[in-house]
């Protein structure tokens, strides 16, 4: 699901201002750096995270609710 959207966003090169986005992706906290390495996130992955962040923040409640609905549906 996210991979297709990521590829589409990268193909379109929709970054409105790449310099501003890249400034928001400064990863300096050791725990965050460790997580980024563990997940093997690339620079492009981090750009995509920054790109979709406003959309996710707007819809976070619905996303979380849907996640847990699906999670508990298959748990039982």
PyMOL commands that set and color helices and strands:
alter all, ss='L'
color gray80, all
select helices_A, chain A and resi 2-12+18-23+30-38+43-58+60-75
alter helices_A, ss='H'
color red, helices_A
deselect
rebuild
show_as cartoon
